[in-house]
């Protein structure tokens, strides 16, 4: 298991594809990330991205369970 100990995924460079980058981490063996925020607004954006991914995964899991 890879544990990323210092990331800046809240940086504006990730604004366009942050959710895709975060969602791709597990398939690359990265299970945990410590994100060091640049400022409170960028961290809020990062947290929203994580919540969106979690909600999508939950919905997908529920949908698959119903099939």
C-alpha positions in Angstrom: 0.0 0.0 0.0 1.3 3.5 -0.9 0.6 6.3 1.5 1.1 9.8 0.0 2.3 12.0 2.9 2.4 15.4 1.3 0.1 16.3 -1.6 -1.3 19.6 -2.8 -4.3 18.3 -4.7 -6.3 21.4 -3.8 -4.0 23.5 -6.0 -5.7 25.3 -8.9 -3.8 23.1 -11.4 -6.1 20.3 -10.5 -9.4 22.3 -10.8 -10.3 20.8 -14.1 -9.6 17.1 -13.3 -9.3 16.9 -9.5 -12.1 14.4 -9.2 -10.7 12.1 -11.9 -7.2 12.3 -10.3 -8.6 11.4 -6.9 -10.7 8.6 -8.2 -7.8 7.1 -10.0 -5.5 6.9 -7.0 -6.8 3.5 -5.6 -6.1 1.7 -9.0 -2.6 3.0 -8.8 -2.1 1.5 -5.3 -2.4 4.8 -3.4 -4.8 4.1 -0.5 -4.3 7.2 1.7 -3.4 10.9 1.0 -2.5 13.7 3.4 -3.3 16.8 1.5 -1.6 20.0 2.7 -3.9 22.9 1.9 -2.8 26.1 0.4 -5.7 28.1 1.9 -9.2 27.5 3.3 -11.0 28.1 0.0 -8.9 25.6 -1.9 -9.3 23.0 0.9 -13.1 23.4 0.8 -13.0 22.7 -2.9 -10.8 19.6 -2.3 -13.3 18.4 0.4 -16.2 18.9 -1.9 -14.4 16.8 -4.6 -13.9 14.0 -2.1 -17.5 14.1 -1.0 -18.7 14.0 -4.7 -16.5 11.0 -5.4 -17.8 9.3 -2.2 -21.4 10.0 -3.1 -20.9 8.7 -6.7 -19.3 5.5 -5.3 -22.1 5.0 -2.8 -24.7 5.5 -5.5 -22.9 3.1 -7.8 -22.6 0.5 -5.0 -26.3 0.8 -4.2 -27.2 0.5 -7.9 -25.1 -2.6 -8.3 -26.6 -4.1 -5.1 -30.1 -3.6 -6.5 -29.2 -5.5 -9.7 
